[in-house]
Amino acid sequence: MAAAPHLILQPPEHPGQPLENPRQQQEHPEQLPDPEQQQKQQRDHLEQPLEQRLDHPAQTLEHRSNLEESPEQRRAADIIHLLSLYRPLIDAFVIQLAGLLGGHGGPGAAWPLSLLAFAAAARALAFPRGCPWGTPHQSPRLHPLLRRHIKLKKQHEIQRLGKLLRRLSQSTGCQRVVDVGAGQGHLSRFLSFGLGLSVTAVESDGRLAGVAKCFDWELLRELRKTGASGHGGHPRRRPNHPARPLTPRAPRHVPGRLDPAAPWGEFLLPPDPPGPDPAAQNPLGGPGGSEDGGPVLVTGLHACGDLSPALLRHFARSPAVAAVASVGCCYMKVSTAPQAPGCPPPGYPLSATVAALPGHQLSYRAREAACHAREEYEGRLRSGGARLCTHCYRAALESLIQAADPAKRHLGLQAGRNAHALGFHQYARLGLRLAGLDPSGVPLDSGAVEAMLEQQHKVLAFCTLKQLLAPVVETLVLLDRLLYLRERGFHCALVPLFNPLFSPRNLVLVAARTPLAAVLAEDSEDGDSSEDEDPGG
C-alpha cells in the first residue's frame, strides 16, 4: 500500500482542457461496513450496466427520456453514483484510521475496488483542469504600475480573467463591469486602468475597500507623472505589439454585501459591521442596470461560499446583466441545508437536475476536500520531505486530544503555515494549547504515540485516495451551477482558465444571454505562450 500514492497520482495520458461557523455543519461519518462484504457487493454491482446500477433505474430512465439527457446531466448522475460507492471515504476523518495507525487494523484497511479502477473512474468524471505549465513569474503582459502590491498568482489570475472579460465585453457590447467581492481591487484596477472598462467594485470589508482606494490614488499619481500614459519604465515590446496606454480612470468602490434575495436594482446590504461610508442600495444608479440604464457584466474572482451561487441567481433573474464570469472557492462554506421560509435558498444544489438525483448530498468534509489542490499534493508526494508528515501529525494529535477530552472532536485547529518544520513534540504542544488542554498532562513519549507516527505511509495512502475524489466533488458542485443556468436557457461553459499548478480553483463558469462560441474560440486560439501582449492584457 505504501507505493499507492505514487501510482495513482500519475498524470492522465490526455490531460484536458453572512454564514454561521461552517464547522457546525460537519456531518459525522457512518461506521464503515465490513470491507470484504462491501468489496464483493460492489464488484457484483459494477458488472451490471450503468442504467441498472442507479438507485432508482425506472425513475431515472423515465426522467432521461422526458428531458433528452444532456452530457452534463449524465456526468452529474455518474458523479453522484461514484460518490455513493465511496461515500465512507469522502466523508471520513483521518481520525478513523486511529486503530490502523496503532497497528491493529481498523475500518478502511481493505479498499473496496482495485486501485487502478478507482483512479480511472475518478479521472474520467472530473472536469479537465488543463495542463500545468511553468512557474509563477512577473507577467510582462501587465504594466509595471498594475503589478504593484500583487502576488505572482494574482497577476496570472487577473490577466487571464481580464482578457476573458474583455472578450465578453466585445461580444455583448457591455462596457460596464461589476466586480463583486473585489477585495483590494486588483482585478477592478486592471479592468479600469488597463482595459478601459467602467468598473464598480463591491466589497463588504471596509478595510479592504480602503486599501483598494489607496492603491488607486497611488496609481493615478504615477500616471500624472508620466503624462497620463504610464509608459515610463514599461518593458520593451515587439514592434507589432505596441504598448497600450493606461486609462487614468479609477474604479468606483461601493461598500456593501450581497443580498441574495433582493432584486438586482437593490441587491446590496450595508457592510457588517458598517463602515464610515454609507452603502448604496443600488451601486449601478439606474433601476436594475448601469448608470445610463445599459447592460452590465458581473464577475467574482474566487467569490467565497454562497457568494458565487448568489451571483448566478442575480444573473438568472436580472435582464440587465448580460453575462457573468464566476470563479468559486471555499465550497465547504456553501449552504446545503433547506432554509426557513423567507430565507435565501441553499447554495447547493442549485439545479433541479442534481436535486432530483438520489445521493446528491455533499457533507462538509466532502466540500472541504474539494478545495484541496491535487497538483500541489502530487508535487509533495513526488518530492517527499517534511511537508508530508503533517497529515500523520494531525491524526496523532487528534487521538491525543480525544483521549484527554472525548468531548473535543474534529476541532478546527490551525497550527500555522510552518507546522511541517516542527518536530512532533513541538507540533503536539502547540495543538494541545490551541485545543485548550495542558500539554504537560498528555503523554507525548508513550509507545502508542511512537507506533502511530511509524504508520505515516498509511496516512499518506488514505489522504491520497481521498485526494483523487476532490476534483470529482468540485466538478459536481460546478456542474450543478452550470445546469442551473442551462435549465433557464442561458449559454454557459466551464473553462479551465488558470494554471492549476499555482491557482487550484482554476475553473471559470461563464454564462451569457448570447452565444459564447466566439469568446471561447478566441481563448483556445491565443493560448498562454505569448507573454508580450498589450499592457492591459
C-alpha positions in Angstrom: 0.0 0.0 0.0 3.0 2.3 0.6 3.5 2.7 -3.2 -0.1 3.6 -3.9 0.2 7.4 -3.7 2.9 7.5 -6.4 0.9 5.0 -8.6 -2.4 6.7 -8.6 -1.3 10.2 -9.0 0.4 9.8 -12.3 -0.9 12.5 -14.7 -3.5 11.2 -17.2 -2.4 10.4 -20.7 -4.6 13.1 -22.2 -4.9 16.0 -19.7 -7.8 18.2 -20.5 -9.0 21.2 -21.1 -23.1 36.1 6.0 -22.7 32.1 7.2 -22.5 30.7 10.7 -19.4 28.8 11.7 -19.2 26.1 9.0 -17.6 23.8 11.4 -21.0 23.4 13.0 -22.2 21.9 9.7 -19.9 19.0 9.8 -21.5 15.6 9.4 -20.1 12.7 11.3 -19.4 9.8 9.0 -21.1 6.5 9.5 -19.3 3.4 10.6 -17.7 1.7 7.6 -19.2 -1.8 6.6 -17.2 -5.0 6.6 -14.6 -4.4 3.8 -14.7 -7.9 2.4 -18.5 -8.0 2.2 -18.6 -4.5 0.6 -15.9 -5.5 -1.8 -17.9 -8.4 -3.1 -21.2 -6.4 -3.3 -19.6 -3.6 -5.3 -17.7 -6.0 -7.7 -21.1 -7.6 -8.5 -22.7 -4.1 -8.7 -20.2 -2.9 -11.3 -20.7 -5.9 -13.5 -24.2 -4.6 -14.2 -24.9 -2.0 -16.9 -24.8 1.6 -15.6 -28.6 2.0 -16.1 -29.2 -1.0 -13.8 -26.7 0.3 -11.2 -28.6 3.5 -10.4 -30.6 3.6 -7.2 -33.9 4.2 -9.0 -33.4 3.0 -12.6 -37.0 3.2 -13.7 -37.5 6.7 -12.4 -34.1 7.8 -13.8 -34.7 6.3 -17.2 -38.1 8.0 -17.4 -36.5 11.3 -16.4 -33.9 10.9 -19.1 -36.3 10.0 -21.8 -38.5 13.0 -21.0 -35.7 15.5 -20.9 -33.4 14.0 -23.5 -30.5 13.9 -21.1 -27.5 16.1 -22.0 -23.9 15.1 -21.5 -23.6 17.4 -18.5 -26.7 15.8 -16.9 -25.3 12.3 -17.4 -21.9 13.4 -16.0 -23.7 14.7 -12.9 -25.6 11.4 -12.4 -22.4 9.4 -12.9 -20.5 11.5 -10.4 -23.2 11.0 -7.8 -23.1 7.3 -8.5 -19.4 7.2 -8.0 -19.5 9.3 -4.8 -22.3 7.0 -3.4 -20.0 4.0 -3.8 -17.1 5.7 -2.0 -19.1 7.9 0.5 -17.4 6.3 3.5 -14.1 7.5 2.1 -15.1 11.1 1.1 -17.0 11.6 4.4 -14.3 10.1 6.6 -12.0 11.9 9.0 -8.3 10.9 9.3 -9.1 10.0 12.9 -11.0 7.0 11.7 -7.6 5.5 11.0 -6.5 5.7 14.6 -6.8 1.9 15.0 -4.9 1.3 11.9 -2.2 3.8 13.0 -1.8 1.8 16.1 -1.0 -1.3 14.1 -4.2 -3.3 14.9 -6.2 -2.7 11.8 -9.5 -0.8 11.5 -12.2 0.4 9.1 -10.8 1.1 5.7 -7.9 -1.3 6.0 -9.0 -3.0 2.8 -10.4 -0.9 0.0 -13.5 -2.0 -1.9 -12.2 -1.8 -5.5 -9.0 -2.2 -7.3 -6.8 0.9 -7.1 -6.5 1.4 -10.8 -10.2 1.2 -11.4 -10.9 3.7 -8.7 -8.4 6.1 -10.1 -9.6 5.7 -13.6 -13.2 6.4 -12.7 -12.3 9.5 -10.7 -10.2 10.9 -13.5 -12.8 10.2 -16.1 -15.6 12.0 -14.2 -13.6 15.1 -13.0 -13.8 18.1 -15.3 -10.5 18.6 -17.2 -8.4 21.2 -15.3 -5.9 22.0 -18.1 -2.2 21.2 -18.2 0.1 22.7 -15.6 2.8 24.8 -17.1 5.8 26.8 -15.9 6.1 28.5 -12.6 4.7 31.8 -11.3 6.6 34.8 -12.5 6.3 38.5 -13.1 3.9 38.8 -16.1 5.2 41.2 -18.8 1.7 41.4 -20.0 0.8 43.6 -17.0 2.0 47.1 -16.9 4.5 47.6 -14.0 2.1 50.0 -12.3 -0.6 47.3 -12.4 1.8 44.7 -10.9 2.4 46.7 -7.7 1.2 45.1 -4.5 0.1 42.0 -6.4 1.5 38.5 -5.8 2.5 36.4 -8.8 -0.5 34.1 -8.5 -2.9 37.0 -8.5 -1.1 38.6 -11.5 -1.7 35.5 -13.5 -5.4 35.3 -12.5 -6.4 38.9 -13.2 -4.6 38.9 -16.5 -6.3 35.7 -17.7 -9.8 36.6 -16.3 -9.4 40.2 -17.5 -8.8 39.0 -21.0 -11.9 36.8 -20.9 -14.0 39.7 -19.6 -12.7 41.9 -22.4 -13.9 39.4 -25.0 -17.2 39.1 -23.2 -17.4 42.9 -23.3 -16.8 43.0 -27.0 -19.2 40.1 -27.6 -22.1 41.6 -25.6 -21.4 45.3 -26.2 -21.2 46.0 -22.5 -18.5 48.4 -21.3 -19.6 48.3 -17.6 -18.4 45.6 -15.2 -19.5 44.9 -11.6 -16.7 43.2 -9.6 -18.4 41.5 -6.6 -16.1 40.6 -3.7 -13.4 42.9 -5.1 -11.1 42.8 -2.1 -8.1 45.1 -2.6 -9.4 45.9 -6.1 -6.6 44.3 -8.1 -9.0 42.9 -10.8 -11.1 46.1 -10.8 -7.9 48.2 -11.2 -6.7 46.1 -14.1 -10.1 46.2 -15.8 -10.4 50.0 -15.5 -6.9 51.3 -15.8 -5.6 48.5 -18.1 -8.6 47.7 -20.3 -10.5 51.0 -20.2 -13.7 49.4 -18.8 -16.1 51.2 -16.5 -15.9 49.2 -13.2 -17.9 49.2 -10.0 -16.1 47.3 -7.2 -18.3 45.9 -4.5 -16.6 44.8 -1.2 -18.2 44.2 2.2 -14.9 44.6 4.2 -14.4 48.4 4.6 -10.7 47.9 5.4 -10.0 46.1 2.1 -12.1 48.7 0.2 -9.9 51.5 1.9 -6.7 49.7 0.8 -8.1 49.5 -2.8 -8.8 53.2 -2.9 -5.2 54.0 -1.7 -3.8 51.8 -4.4 -6.0 53.6 -7.0 -4.7 57.0 -5.8 -1.2 55.8 -5.9 -1.6 54.6 -9.5 -3.2 57.9 -10.5 -0.3 59.9 -9.1 2.1 57.8 -11.1 0.1 58.3 -14.3 0.1 62.1 -13.8 3.9 62.0 -13.5 4.2 60.1 -16.8 1.7 62.2 -18.7 -1.3 60.0 -18.1 0.1 57.3 -20.3 2.0 55.1 -17.9 4.7 54.3 -20.5 7.6 55.2 -18.2 9.6 52.1 -17.2 7.4 49.8 -19.3 9.3 46.7 -20.7 10.3 46.7 -24.4 7.8 45.2 -26.7 7.9 43.8 -30.2 7.1 46.3 -33.0 3.8 44.5 -33.9 2.6 44.7 -30.3 2.7 48.5 -29.5 2.2 49.3 -25.8 -1.3 50.4 -24.9 -1.5 53.5 -22.6 -3.3 53.1 -19.3 -6.6 54.8 -18.8 -6.5 57.4 -16.0 -9.9 56.3 -14.6 -10.2 54.5 -11.3 -12.9 52.0 -10.4 -15.9 53.1 -8.4 -15.8 51.5 -4.9 -19.0 50.6 -3.2 -19.2 49.2 0.3 -21.8 46.5 0.8 -22.5 42.8 0.9 -24.7 40.9 -1.5 -28.4 40.3 -0.6 -29.2 37.0 -2.4 -33.0 37.6 -2.0 -33.1 41.2 -3.3 -33.9 42.3 -6.9 -30.9 43.5 -8.9 -31.7 47.2 -8.5 -31.3 46.9 -4.8 -29.0 43.9 -4.4 -26.7 45.3 -1.7 -27.0 45.4 2.1 -24.9 47.7 4.3 -21.5 46.3 5.4 -21.4 44.3 8.6 -20.1 46.0 10.6 -21.0 49.3 9.0 -18.1 51.3 7.6 -17.5 55.1 7.6 -19.0 55.4 4.1 -22.8 54.8 3.5 -23.6 51.8 1.4 -25.5 52.5 -1.8 -28.5 50.2 -2.1 -28.1 50.3 -5.9 -24.4 50.7 -6.9 -25.4 50.9 -10.6 -27.5 54.0 -10.4 -30.3 53.0 -12.7 -33.2 50.7 -11.9 -31.5 47.4 -12.5 -28.8 48.4 -14.9 -25.8 50.6 -15.2 -25.7 54.4 -14.6 -27.1 55.0 -18.0 -29.6 52.1 -17.8 -27.5 49.9 -20.1 -26.5 46.2 -19.6 -23.6 45.2 -17.3 -21.2 42.3 -16.9 -20.8 40.7 -13.4 -17.8 38.9 -12.2 -16.4 37.4 -9.0 -12.9 36.2 -8.7 -12.8 33.4 -6.1 -16.2 34.5 -4.7 -16.4 32.7 -1.4 -19.0 30.2 -0.3 -22.6 31.2 -1.1 -21.5 34.4 -2.9 -20.9 32.6 -6.2 -24.4 31.0 -6.2 -25.9 34.4 -5.3 -24.2 35.9 -8.4 -25.6 33.3 -10.6 -29.1 33.8 -9.2 -28.9 37.5 -9.8 -27.8 36.9 -13.4 -30.6 34.5 -14.0 -33.4 36.9 -12.8 -31.9 40.2 -13.9 -32.2 41.0 -17.6 -29.8 44.0 -17.2 -26.9 41.5 -16.5 -25.7 40.5 -20.0 -23.1 38.0 -18.8 -21.4 36.6 -15.8 -17.9 35.1 -15.1 -17.7 33.4 -11.8 -14.7 31.7 -10.1 -15.8 29.9 -6.9 -13.9 28.9 -3.8 -14.4 27.7 -0.2 -17.0 25.1 -1.2 -17.2 24.0 2.5 -18.9 27.4 3.3 -21.7 26.8 0.8 -25.0 26.2 2.5 -26.7 22.9 1.8 -29.5 22.6 4.4 -33.0 23.6 3.4 -33.7 27.2 4.5 -36.6 28.6 6.5 -39.4 30.3 4.6 -38.3 33.8 3.5 -34.6 33.0 3.6 -32.4 32.6 0.5 -32.3 29.0 -0.9 -29.2 27.0 -0.2 -26.1 27.3 -2.4 -26.1 23.6 -3.2 -27.9 22.1 -5.0 -29.0 24.9 -7.4 -30.2 22.9 -10.3 -33.4 20.8 -10.5 -31.4 18.1 -12.2 -28.9 17.5 -9.4 -31.5 18.0 -6.7 -33.6 15.2 -8.2 -30.7 12.7 -8.2 -30.6 10.3 -5.2 -27.4 10.6 -3.2 -26.6 14.1 -4.4 -25.9 15.4 -0.8 -22.3 16.5 0.0 -21.1 16.6 3.5 -18.9 19.4 5.0 -15.9 17.1 4.7 -16.6 16.3 1.1 -16.9 20.0 0.2 -13.8 20.8 2.2 -11.9 18.1 0.3 -13.0 19.7 -3.0 -10.9 22.8 -2.1 -7.6 20.9 -2.0 -5.1 21.2 -4.7 -4.4 17.8 -6.4 -1.5 19.1 -8.4 0.2 20.6 -5.3 -0.3 17.3 -3.4 1.1 15.3 -6.2 4.2 17.5 -6.1 4.6 16.9 -2.4 4.4 13.1 -3.0 7.0 13.3 -5.7 9.4 15.5 -3.8 8.9 13.9 -0.4 10.2 16.0 2.5 8.8 17.2 5.8 5.5 18.6 4.5 4.2 15.1 4.2 4.5 14.4 7.9 1.8 16.9 8.9 -1.1 14.6 7.9 0.2 11.9 10.3 1.0 14.6 13.0 -2.6 15.8 12.7 -4.1 12.3 13.1 -1.9 11.5 16.1 -2.8 14.9 17.7 -6.5 14.2 17.2 -6.1 10.9 19.0 -4.3 12.6 21.9 -7.0 15.3 22.2 -9.8 12.8 22.2 -8.0 10.6 24.8 -7.6 13.7 27.1 -11.2 15.1 26.4 -13.6 12.9 24.4 -15.9 16.0 24.0 -13.3 17.7 21.8 -13.9 16.2 18.4 -12.8 17.5 15.0 -11.6 20.9 16.2 -10.7 23.5 13.6 -7.1 23.9 14.8 -4.7 25.9 12.7 -1.1 25.1 13.6 0.3 27.6 11.1 2.0 27.5 7.7 5.3 26.3 9.0 3.8 23.3 11.0 5.8 20.9 8.8 9.1 22.4 10.1 8.3 21.4 13.7 9.1 18.2 15.4 6.1 16.2 16.6 6.5 17.2 20.3 6.5 20.9 19.3 3.6 20.4 17.0 1.6 18.5 19.6 2.2 21.0 22.4 1.1 23.8 20.1 -2.0 21.9 19.1 -2.9 20.9 22.6 -2.7 24.5 23.8 -4.9 25.6 20.8 -7.4 22.9 22.0 -7.5 24.3 25.5 -5.5 21.4 27.0 -2.4 21.4 29.2 0.4 19.7 27.2 2.1 18.7 30.5 -0.8 16.4 31.3 -0.6 14.5 28.0 2.0 11.7 27.5 3.9 12.5 24.3 6.7 10.0 24.7 4.5 6.9 25.0 4.9 3.8 22.9 1.4 4.3 21.5 2.4 7.7 20.1 5.5 6.3 18.5 3.5 3.4 17.0 1.1 5.9 15.4 3.9 8.0 13.9 5.5 5.0 12.4 2.3 4.5 10.3 2.8 7.7 8.3 2.8 5.8 5.0 -0.7 4.5 5.7 -2.0 8.0 6.5 -0.5 9.2 3.2 -2.2 6.4 1.3 -5.6 7.4 2.9 -5.1 11.1 2.1 -4.0 10.2 -1.5 -7.1 8.2 -2.1 -9.3 11.0 -0.8 -7.4 13.5 -2.9 -8.4 11.6 -6.0 -12.1 12.4 -5.3 -11.5 16.1 -4.6 -11.7 17.1 -8.3 -14.8 14.9 -8.7 -16.6 16.7 -5.9 -15.6 20.1 -7.3 -16.9 19.0 -10.7 -20.3 18.1 -9.2 -20.6 21.5 -7.5 -19.7 23.4 -10.6 -21.8 21.1 -12.9 -24.8 21.9 -10.6 -24.2 25.6 -11.2 -23.9 25.1 -14.9 -27.0 23.0 -15.2 -28.9 25.6 -13.1 -28.2 28.2 -15.8 -28.7 25.8 -18.7 -32.2 24.8 -17.3 -33.1 28.5 -17.7 -31.9 28.7 -21.3 -28.6 30.5 -20.9 -25.4 29.9 -22.9 -22.8 28.7 -20.4 -19.5 26.9 -20.2 -16.8 25.8 -17.7 -13.4 27.0 -18.7 -10.1 25.9 -17.1 -8.7 29.4 -17.3 -5.8 29.4 -14.8 -2.7 27.3 -14.4 -3.8 24.6 -11.9 -0.2 24.3 -10.6 -0.5 27.6 -8.7 -4.1 28.5 -9.0 -6.0 25.4 -7.8 -9.5 26.9 -8.2 -9.0 27.5 -11.9 -12.4 26.6 -13.4 -14.4 29.7 -14.5 -18.1 29.4 -15.1 -19.0 31.8 -18.0 -22.6 32.4 -18.9 -24.4 34.9 -21.2 -27.7 35.6 -22.9 -26.0 35.3 -26.3 -23.8 32.5 -27.8 -20.3 32.1 -26.3 -18.7 30.4 -29.3 -16.6 33.3 -30.4 -15.5 34.1 -26.9 -14.4 30.6 -26.1 -12.8 30.1 -29.5 -10.5 33.1 -29.0 -9.5 31.7 -25.7 -8.4 28.4 -27.1 -6.6 30.1 -30.0 -4.4 32.6 -28.2 -3.1 30.2 -25.6 -0.6 31.2 -22.9 2.8 31.2 -24.7 2.7 34.9 -25.8 3.8 36.9 -22.8 4.2 40.2 -24.6 0.8 41.5 -25.4 -0.5 45.0 -24.6 -0.1 46.3 -21.1 -3.7 45.8 -20.4 -3.6 42.1 -21.2 
